[in-house]
């Protein structure tokens, strides 16, 4: 079962790659708030909403202007939308929120802004019932992981594949510096390294099987801080 799930994740690009940014043709068709959000025009956003525009209107993929702002990394747009009452916890058609979009994009500043504006760090997102932290850990986005942890992201959420952020950092990581530091951040924050996958295989066992010696060392040290 574990091998089947891993193959599925690798073939589909895992939860992080399930996101779909607006295409060039969609962007070309954008009007009103969606166009302003993409272009970073905060003044236009304020004017349109004051004139009655719906801050949570949807494009053909279910993206609100806030999602568009996140994909475009336009902080001014996101701030203007939030201040005008936009739903910071809205999910688009593939169940992604602003925070997870920013986490996948490795955009720490947008992550911090989204949290400040009320995007909940424990929101269940993606077709895999994951979280922004799981997506960031999978990709080894260390600074994003740190900011999500500081913002209160749940360390031990288990997605519908049976994996936590710590397991994904090992199983879907490459064992390199970014994933080493991701694991360090997670275990130092108190992530439960005893939680195994659906077959009961722990993060330590996954690390040892892959020859990720530094990661295995970090997990062992967290298991026995007295060593």
N, C-alpha and C positions, 0 to 999 in steps of 0.2 A: 504493500500500500504506500509506504513512504517513497519508494522509487517512482511510483506512478505519479504521486503528487508533485515531486520534484521535477519530473519531466514536464508535467503540465505547466508548472510555474515558469520553467525556462522557455518553453515553446510560446507561451502567451506573453512573455516579458514581465510577468508578475504584476502585482497590483499597481506598482508605480507607473508602469508603461500603459496601463489601461486608460489613462487620461487622454483626452483628445482636445488639444487647443483649437481655437477657432481657425478655420482654414482661410486662405487668402480670399477665396470667393465669398465666404461668410462675412469676413471683415469688410469687403467691398460693398456688401449689401447693408451693413449696419447703418442705422439712423439713430437720432436722438441720444438717449442715455448710453446705449451700447457703443455708439461711435465715440461719444465724449469720454467714456471710461477707457476705451482702447487708446485714445489719443492723449489721455492725461489732462483733459480740460476740466478742471475742478469748477471753474466759474460757470461754465455751461451746464454742468451737472446741477449746481445750486439753482440756476435759473429755471431749468426744465422741471425740476421737482417742485419748486415754488409755484410753477404754472400748472401743476397737477399731474406731471408724469409719474408713473408707477416705478419706484426705485427697485422693485423686485420683478420687473417684467422679464420675460424669457425669450431667448432666441430659439432657433429650430432644434437645438441640442439641449434645451433646458437651462442654458447658462443665464444667470442674472448679470446685470452690469458689474456687480462685485466680482463675479467669477472672471469676467473679461478683464477687469482691472488687474486681478491677480496674475492671469496668464501674461499680460503685458508688462507686469512689474511696475505698475503705475500707483505709487503710494498716495499721491495727491488725490487721485480719483477715488481710491478706496476710502480714504479719510472723509472726503466730501460725501460719498454715498452713505457711510456709516452715520455721519453727523445728521444726515437728512432722514434717517430712519430705516435704511436698508437692512434686511435680515442677514446678519453676518454668519448665520449657521445654515443658510440655504444649501441644498444639495442639487447639483445639476443631474442630467439624465443618467450618468454613470455613477452617481452617488458620491461625487467629490465636492468638498467645500473649499473655501478660500485657503484655509490653513494647510490642507493636504496638497493643494496645487502649489503653494509656496514652498512646502517642504520638499516636494519632488523636484522643483526648479532649483533647489539649493539656494534659496533666497532668504538668508537669515533676517534681514531687515524687514521684509514683508511678513515673515513669520511673527516677529515681535510685534509689528503693527497690528496684525490680525488678532493676536491675543489681547493686545491693549484695547482694541475696538469691540471685543466681546465674543470673538470666535472661540467656542468651547474646545479645549484641548482633548476632551474625552469623547468627542463626537465620533460615532461609528460611521466610517466612510468606505467607499470603493465597493466593487462587486464582491470583494473578499471579506467584507465586514471587518475591515482593519481600522487603523487610526493613522493620523499624520505621523506619529512616532514610528510606527511599524514601517511605513513607507520610507521615511528618512533613514532608519537603521538599515534597511535592505540596501539602500544605495550608498551607505557610508558617508552621509552628509553630516559630518561631525558637529559643526557649529549649530546647525539646525537641531540636531538631536539634543545638544546641550540646552538650547533655548526652550525647546519643548518640555524637557524635564523640569527646567526652572519654572516654566509656566504651569506646571501641574499635570502634564500628560500622564495617563495611567501607564505604569511600567510593565504590567503583566497582562494586558489585554490579550486575549487569544482570538485570532481570526478564524474564519470558517475552514481554513486549511489546517488548523490545529497548531499554529505557530505564534509565538510571542515576538516582540521586537528583538530580543536577544537571540532567539533561534534564527530569525531571518538574517540578522547581521552575520551569523556564522554560515548558515546553509546557502544563502544567496550572495554572500560576500566573497571577496577574493583572497582573504587572509592578509591583505596588504595594510599599509599604515592607516588609511582612513577607517577601515573596518576594525582594526585593532583599537584605535582611539574611540570608535563608536562603542565597542564592547566595554572598554574601560569606563566610559561615561555611564553606561547602563548599570554595570555591576557596582560602581562606586555610589550610584544613586539608590541602590538597593533592589535592583531587578532580581526576581526569584530565579536563580539558576537551576533549581531543582525541577522546574516545570519542563516536562518532556513534550515531544510531539505526539501525534496520535498513536504512535507505536511505542511510546514511552522512552524514546531516545532523547537524552538530555543535551543541552548546549555543549557541555564538556565532551560528551561522547562524539558529537558531531565534529567538534574542533579536532579532537584526537584522530578521528577517522580520516580527516582531510589533511593532517600534518600541519595544522595551524598552531604551532608550538607556543607562540607568544599569546595568542588568544586563550589557549588552554591554560597557560600559566596564570593569566588574569582571572579566569573563572575559578581555578583551584584556590587562588589566594582569597577570593571573595567567599569561597566555601569554608575556608579555615583561616580567618584573619590572624590567628595566633602563629601561623607559620613564619 
